[in-house]
């Protein structure tokens, strides 16, 4: 993550993954207000065009579910087989043939937005940062020619599909997928979701939390300060109550 490992999701990479945020060639479209984020609006005042997110076939989720990953092995070793299998089923964890985990982003309507492919050390539980250790399913499918170049990614909260199953539960928001899994094991009374990155705390990403009670668990360091500054305006726009916890300061797991 940005604060700990220096990883930076550059603006260029962001707009490559979210081309709908850019003006088109003739400059007629522009990004709407925050209340209309996720839509495009014509400059001539016509009604906004509602965008349905592009998705990935669920068969890829089902196909990857049968395999085990090094991340799942770490969960088993540290929290037991029963807890690990519960997390696997809840988040529909998948894996590649070489043991990398696939974290699927599935929205409240059950649509698969994408999957993040990551390599972990099964003993330490830490991310491996070798070449090719991190990838995205939509990027892989593009390279294979399965998705065309016009396919556009719009990310949702990781674990968002769980919100519909537990409508009255408090929602926990963390940065990383691994943290969400650990939280769901040690504090199962909450629905644990993840933003995927320090900068992933946005109104669009949190749109599904309207009307919910939310607790943010930012990572130690810059995370607490930045999320504390951002969340008030996001909560007011989306419409949820919240508090920011400092419990992650100094946490080791």
C-alpha positions as CSV (number, residue, x, y, z in Angstrom):
1,X,0.0,0.0,0.0
2,X,1.1,3.6,-0.6
3,X,1.9,4.4,3.0
4,X,4.0,1.3,3.7
5,X,5.4,0.0,0.4
6,X,5.5,3.1,-1.8
7,X,3.0,1.7,-4.3
8,X,1.3,4.5,-6.1
9,X,-1.7,4.1,-8.4
10,X,-0.9,6.9,-10.8
11,X,-3.5,9.2,-12.4
12,X,-2.7,7.7,-15.8
13,X,-3.4,4.2,-14.5
14,X,-6.6,5.4,-12.9
15,X,-7.9,6.9,-16.1
16,X,-6.9,3.9,-18.1
17,X,-9.0,1.8,-15.8
18,X,-11.8,4.4,-15.6
19,X,-12.0,5.9,-19.1
20,X,-15.6,7.1,-18.6
21,X,-14.1,9.8,-16.4
22,X,-12.3,11.4,-19.3
23,X,-13.9,13.7,-21.9
24,X,-14.6,12.1,-25.2
25,X,-12.8,13.2,-28.4
26,X,-15.1,16.1,-29.2
27,X,-15.2,17.4,-25.6
28,X,-19.0,17.1,-25.4
29,X,-19.1,15.0,-22.2
30,X,-17.9,16.1,-18.8
31,X,-17.8,14.6,-15.4
32,X,-21.0,15.5,-13.5
33,X,-21.2,16.6,-9.9
34,X,-20.3,14.2,-7.1
35,X,-24.0,13.4,-6.7
36,X,-24.0,12.2,-10.3
37,X,-20.7,10.4,-10.2
38,X,-20.8,7.3,-12.3
39,X,-22.8,9.1,-15.0
40,X,-21.9,11.2,-18.0
41,X,-23.7,14.4,-18.8
42,X,-24.0,16.1,-22.2
43,X,-22.7,19.7,-22.4
44,X,-25.8,20.8,-24.3
45,X,-28.0,20.3,-21.3
46,X,-29.7,17.0,-22.3
47,X,-30.6,14.5,-19.7
48,X,-27.6,12.6,-18.2
49,X,-26.8,9.2,-19.6
50,X,-26.9,6.6,-16.9
51,X,-24.1,4.1,-17.2
52,X,-24.5,0.5,-16.3
53,X,-21.2,-0.9,-15.1
54,X,-19.4,-3.4,-17.4
55,X,-19.1,-6.8,-15.8
56,X,-17.3,-10.1,-16.0
57,X,-19.0,-13.4,-16.4
58,X,-19.7,-15.3,-13.2
59,X,-18.2,-18.4,-14.7
60,X,-14.7,-17.1,-14.0
61,X,-15.6,-16.8,-10.3
62,X,-17.0,-20.4,-10.2
63,X,-14.0,-21.7,-12.1
64,X,-11.4,-20.2,-9.8
65,X,-13.3,-21.2,-6.6
66,X,-12.2,-24.8,-6.7
67,X,-8.5,-23.9,-6.3
68,X,-6.6,-23.1,-3.1
69,X,-4.3,-20.1,-2.7
70,X,-1.3,-19.3,-0.5
71,X,-3.5,-16.6,1.2
72,X,-6.1,-19.2,2.1
73,X,-3.4,-21.5,3.5
74,X,-2.2,-18.7,5.7
75,X,-5.8,-18.2,7.0
76,X,-6.0,-21.9,7.8
77,X,-2.7,-22.0,9.6
78,X,-3.5,-18.9,11.7
79,X,-7.3,-19.1,12.3
80,X,-8.2,-22.7,11.6
81,X,-9.9,-24.6,8.8
82,X,-13.5,-23.7,9.7
83,X,-12.8,-19.9,9.8
84,X,-10.8,-20.1,6.6
85,X,-13.5,-22.0,4.7
86,X,-16.1,-19.5,6.0
87,X,-14.1,-16.6,4.6
88,X,-13.6,-18.5,1.4
89,X,-17.3,-19.0,1.0
90,X,-18.4,-15.5,2.1
91,X,-16.0,-13.6,-0.2
92,X,-16.1,-16.4,-2.9
93,X,-12.3,-16.5,-2.9
94,X,-10.6,-17.9,-6.0
95,X,-7.1,-18.8,-7.0
96,X,-5.0,-19.1,-10.1
97,X,-3.2,-22.3,-11.0
98,X,0.0,-21.0,-9.5
99,X,-1.6,-20.3,-6.1
100,X,-2.2,-16.6,-6.3
101,X,-5.5,-15.5,-4.7
102,X,-8.3,-13.8,-6.6
103,X,-10.2,-11.2,-4.7
104,X,-13.5,-10.7,-6.5
105,X,-15.3,-7.3,-6.5
106,X,-19.0,-8.2,-6.5
107,X,-21.6,-5.5,-6.1
108,X,-25.0,-5.5,-4.3
109,X,-26.7,-6.8,-7.4
110,X,-24.4,-9.7,-7.7
111,X,-22.5,-8.3,-10.7
112,X,-18.8,-9.2,-10.9
113,X,-16.9,-5.9,-11.6
114,X,-13.4,-7.4,-11.6
115,X,-11.0,-9.5,-9.6
116,X,-7.6,-8.6,-8.1
117,X,-5.0,-11.3,-8.4
118,X,-2.3,-11.2,-5.7
119,X,0.5,-13.4,-4.5
120,X,1.1,-14.0,-0.8
121,X,3.6,-16.0,1.3
122,X,1.7,-18.9,2.9
123,X,3.9,-18.8,6.0
124,X,4.1,-15.0,6.8
125,X,0.9,-14.0,5.1
126,X,2.7,-11.0,3.5
127,X,2.3,-9.9,-0.1
128,X,4.9,-11.0,-2.5
129,X,6.2,-8.1,-4.6
130,X,7.9,-9.9,-7.4
131,X,7.2,-9.2,-11.1
132,X,3.7,-10.5,-12.1
133,X,2.6,-11.0,-8.5
134,X,-0.2,-8.5,-8.8
135,X,-2.7,-8.3,-11.7
136,X,-6.4,-7.7,-12.5
137,X,-8.8,-10.2,-14.1
138,X,-10.2,-7.6,-16.5
139,X,-6.7,-6.8,-17.6
140,X,-5.9,-10.5,-18.2
141,X,-9.1,-10.9,-20.2
142,X,-8.3,-7.9,-22.3
143,X,-4.9,-9.2,-23.1
144,X,-6.5,-12.5,-24.1
145,X,-8.9,-10.7,-26.4
146,X,-12.0,-11.9,-24.4
147,X,-12.9,-8.3,-23.3
148,X,-12.8,-5.6,-26.0
149,X,-11.0,-2.4,-25.6
150,X,-14.3,-0.5,-24.9
151,X,-14.8,-2.5,-21.7
152,X,-14.6,0.0,-18.7
153,X,-13.9,-0.8,-15.1
154,X,-15.9,0.8,-12.3
155,X,-14.8,-0.6,-9.0
156,X,-17.1,-1.3,-6.1
157,X,-16.4,-2.1,-2.4
158,X,-14.8,-5.4,-1.9
159,X,-17.4,-7.5,0.0
160,X,-20.2,-5.2,-1.2
161,X,-22.3,-8.3,-2.1
162,X,-22.6,-9.1,1.6
163,X,-24.5,-5.9,2.4
164,X,-27.8,-7.2,1.0
165,X,-27.5,-10.4,3.2
166,X,-27.2,-8.4,6.5
167,X,-29.1,-5.2,6.1
168,X,-29.1,-4.2,9.8
169,X,-25.4,-5.0,10.6
170,X,-22.8,-2.3,11.1
171,X,-20.5,-2.1,8.2
172,X,-16.7,-2.0,8.7
173,X,-14.6,-0.3,6.0
174,X,-10.9,-1.1,5.8
175,X,-8.2,-0.6,3.1
176,X,-7.0,-4.1,2.3
177,X,-8.7,-7.4,1.5
178,X,-6.6,-9.3,4.0
179,X,-7.7,-7.0,6.8
180,X,-11.3,-7.5,5.8
181,X,-10.9,-11.2,6.2
182,X,-9.2,-11.0,9.6
183,X,-11.8,-8.6,10.8
184,X,-14.6,-10.9,9.6
185,X,-13.1,-13.7,11.6
186,X,-12.4,-11.8,14.9
187,X,-15.5,-9.5,14.8
188,X,-18.1,-11.4,12.8
189,X,-21.0,-9.3,14.0
190,X,-20.0,-6.6,11.4
191,X,-20.0,-6.8,7.6
192,X,-16.3,-6.3,6.5
193,X,-15.6,-4.4,3.3
194,X,-12.4,-3.0,1.7
195,X,-11.6,0.0,-0.5
196,X,-8.6,-1.8,-2.1
197,X,-6.3,1.3,-1.5
198,X,-5.7,4.3,0.7
199,X,-7.2,6.5,-2.1
200,X,-10.2,4.2,-2.6
201,X,-12.3,6.0,0.0
202,X,-14.6,7.8,-2.4
203,X,-18.3,8.6,-2.7
204,X,-18.7,6.4,-5.7
205,X,-17.0,3.4,-4.0
206,X,-19.1,3.9,-0.8
207,X,-22.4,4.5,-2.6
208,X,-23.8,1.2,-1.5
209,X,-23.6,2.3,2.2
210,X,-26.5,4.7,2.0
211,X,-28.6,4.4,5.2
212,X,-26.0,2.2,7.0
213,X,-24.0,2.6,10.2
214,X,-20.3,2.6,9.3
215,X,-17.1,2.2,11.2
216,X,-13.8,3.0,9.4
217,X,-10.7,1.2,10.3
218,X,-7.9,3.0,8.4
219,X,-4.4,1.6,8.4
220,X,-1.8,3.1,10.7
221,X,0.2,6.1,9.6
222,X,-1.3,8.4,6.9
223,X,-4.5,6.3,6.7
224,X,-6.1,7.6,9.8
225,X,-5.4,11.3,9.1
226,X,-6.5,11.1,5.4
227,X,-9.7,9.0,6.0
228,X,-10.7,11.2,8.9
229,X,-10.4,14.3,6.6
230,X,-12.3,12.7,3.7
231,X,-15.2,10.9,5.4
232,X,-17.4,13.8,6.5
233,X,-18.2,15.0,3.0
234,X,-18.5,11.5,1.7
235,X,-21.0,10.5,4.4
236,X,-23.0,13.6,3.9
237,X,-23.3,13.0,0.2
238,X,-24.0,9.3,0.3
239,X,-26.1,9.4,3.5
240,X,-24.7,7.2,6.3
241,X,-23.6,7.6,9.9
242,X,-20.0,6.8,10.8
243,X,-17.1,6.9,13.2
244,X,-13.4,6.5,12.6
245,X,-11.5,4.0,14.7
246,X,-7.8,4.2,15.6
247,X,-7.6,0.5,16.6
248,X,-5.3,-0.3,13.6
249,X,-2.6,1.9,15.0
250,X,0.2,-0.5,15.9
251,X,-1.8,-3.5,14.9
252,X,0.1,-6.7,13.9
253,X,-1.5,-9.8,12.4
